[in-house]
Amino acid sequence: MSQHPSVSSPFLKPFFLKTPMRVVSPLRQRRHTLPASEFRNLTPQDAISVFEIEREAFISVSGECPLTLEEVLHFVDQCPELSLGWFEEGQLVAFIIGTGWDKERLSQEAMTLHVPNTTTVHIHVLSVHRHCRQQGKGSILLWRYLQYLRCLPRPRRALLVCEDFLVPFYRKAGFKEKGPSAISVSNMRFQEMEYLLGGQAYARRNSGC
Ligand SMILES: CC(C)(COP(=O)(O)OP(=O)(O)OC[C@H]1O[C@@H](n2cnc3c(N)ncnc32)[C@H](O)[C@@H]1OP(=O)(O)O)[C@@H](O)C(=O)NCCC(=O)NCCS
């Protein structure tokens, strides 16, 4: 696999969204302002915030969640470059956690494993804080994540499993169905979906990676 010449580090430097300029009286200026909006790889220090969002999004709904706190810590430690968090004024509002995978389709084993140096990214979880849903954040974060993966030297595709009701959401983001997944959790069944990042040499060369 050829290395992308312009990628010197696999890690994502934080980048900030430009917010419209506002005239603020000096008296009203805060002395220590956190960035309004920041995207960066997750660190073990973010694990609790990640798990809090997961717990509300999944455990309260189905009693299950994609990753336990230990798995979040493990994956963020093993492959931080495959995670992405969206922070607003320092607070995590949405995140994605991915790991490496080395087979054509996802299997049960993929749920707890990171296979390093592979061309497939397994997206374990995308979750948005409940106060921030239905505002486009999930779609925007997913789009940024997929663009970011294009800038990494290895990934050529992303795989995920989701319940039927989320198939249209991922389809809109450019994923294609690969059929029912071999993975099951309790009584839940999933569709497997794939997003191809490869064959985009021009896009990679010209995307500012
Ligand atoms: C699914 C999720 C990531 C979407 O993020 P979001 O910021 O709310 O979504 P966006 O505002 O970008 O997009 C909205 C679209 O998402 C889809 N969508 C979101 N939640 C949905 C749900 N519960 N059922 C069906 N579709 C849903 C719809 O297509 C919706 O489109 P519409 O506005 O035309 O109806 C977010 O709702 C979430 O974190 N849910 C709980 C955790 C989860 O299910 N994660 C995905 C599995 S890992």
PDBQT file of the ligand as one rigid body, heavy atoms in Angstrom, charges set to zero:
ROOT
HETATM    1  C1  LIG A 301     -28.687   8.488  14.497  1.00  0.00    +0.000 C 
HETATM    2  C2  LIG A 301     -28.006   9.796  14.844  1.00  0.00    +0.000 C 
HETATM    3  C3  LIG A 301     -26.496   9.591  14.884  1.00  0.00    +0.000 C 
HETATM    4  C4  LIG A 301     -28.336  10.831  13.748  1.00  0.00    +0.000 C 
HETATM    5  O1  LIG A 301     -27.748  12.052  14.070  1.00  0.00    +0.000 OA
HETATM    6  P1  LIG A 301     -28.605  13.397  14.007  1.00  0.00    +0.000 P 
HETATM    7  O2  LIG A 301     -27.673  14.536  14.227  1.00  0.00    +0.000 OA
HETATM    8  O3  LIG A 301     -29.777  13.308  14.910  1.00  0.00    +0.000 OA
HETATM    9  O4  LIG A 301     -29.123  13.307  12.504  1.00  0.00    +0.000 OA
HETATM   10  P2  LIG A 301     -29.155  14.461  11.404  1.00  0.00    +0.000 P 
HETATM   11  O5  LIG A 301     -29.822  15.669  11.969  1.00  0.00    +0.000 OA
HETATM   12  O6  LIG A 301     -27.809  14.634  10.809  1.00  0.00    +0.000 OA
HETATM   13  O7  LIG A 301     -30.037  13.771  10.295  1.00  0.00    +0.000 OA
HETATM   14  C5  LIG A 301     -31.381  13.555  10.527  1.00  0.00    +0.000 C 
HETATM   15  C6  LIG A 301     -31.771  12.339   9.758  1.00  0.00    +0.000 C 
HETATM   16  O8  LIG A 301     -31.313  11.195  10.478  1.00  0.00    +0.000 OA
HETATM   17  C7  LIG A 301     -32.237  10.125  10.355  1.00  0.00    +0.000 C 
HETATM   18  N1  LIG A 301     -32.552   9.685  11.709  1.00  0.00    +0.000 N 
HETATM   19  C8  LIG A 301     -32.013  10.145  12.854  1.00  0.00    +0.000 A 
HETATM   20  N2  LIG A 301     -32.508   9.481  13.912  1.00  0.00    +0.000 NA
HETATM   21  C9  LIG A 301     -33.366   8.588  13.409  1.00  0.00    +0.000 A 
HETATM   22  C10 LIG A 301     -34.192   7.612  14.003  1.00  0.00    +0.000 A 
HETATM   23  N3  LIG A 301     -34.230   7.410  15.323  1.00  0.00    +0.000 N 
HETATM   24  N4  LIG A 301     -34.967   6.873  13.192  1.00  0.00    +0.000 NA
HETATM   25  C11 LIG A 301     -34.936   7.056  11.852  1.00  0.00    +0.000 A 
HETATM   26  N5  LIG A 301     -34.172   7.969  11.249  1.00  0.00    +0.000 NA
HETATM   27  C12 LIG A 301     -33.407   8.717  12.014  1.00  0.00    +0.000 A 
HETATM   28  C13 LIG A 301     -33.370  10.644   9.570  1.00  0.00    +0.000 C 
HETATM   29  O9  LIG A 301     -33.138  10.225   8.232  1.00  0.00    +0.000 OA
HETATM   30  C14 LIG A 301     -33.259  12.144   9.655  1.00  0.00    +0.000 C 
HETATM   31  O10 LIG A 301     -33.712  12.697   8.473  1.00  0.00    +0.000 OA
HETATM   32  P3  LIG A 301     -35.039  13.614   8.503  1.00  0.00    +0.000 P 
HETATM   33  O11 LIG A 301     -34.657  14.805   9.315  1.00  0.00    +0.000 OA
HETATM   34  O12 LIG A 301     -35.254  13.867   7.072  1.00  0.00    +0.000 OA
HETATM   35  O13 LIG A 301     -36.089  12.774   9.159  1.00  0.00    +0.000 OA
HETATM   36  C15 LIG A 301     -28.494  10.361  16.212  1.00  0.00    +0.000 C 
HETATM   37  O14 LIG A 301     -29.875  10.555  16.145  1.00  0.00    +0.000 OA
HETATM   38  C16 LIG A 301     -28.153   9.497  17.405  1.00  0.00    +0.000 C 
HETATM   39  O15 LIG A 301     -27.100   9.667  18.013  1.00  0.00    +0.000 OA
HETATM   40  N6  LIG A 301     -29.050   8.558  17.755  1.00  0.00    +0.000 N 
HETATM   41  C17 LIG A 301     -28.831   7.666  18.874  1.00  0.00    +0.000 C 
HETATM   42  C18 LIG A 301     -27.650   6.746  18.649  1.00  0.00    +0.000 C 
HETATM   43  C19 LIG A 301     -27.734   5.957  17.345  1.00  0.00    +0.000 C 
HETATM   44  O16 LIG A 301     -28.767   5.379  17.011  1.00  0.00    +0.000 OA
HETATM   45  N7  LIG A 301     -26.605   5.919  16.602  1.00  0.00    +0.000 N 
HETATM   46  C20 LIG A 301     -26.498   5.216  15.318  1.00  0.00    +0.000 C 
HETATM   47  C21 LIG A 301     -26.105   3.805  15.456  1.00  0.00    +0.000 C 
HETATM   48  S1  LIG A 301     -24.385   3.578  15.842  1.00  0.00    +0.000 SA
ENDROOT
TORSDOF 0
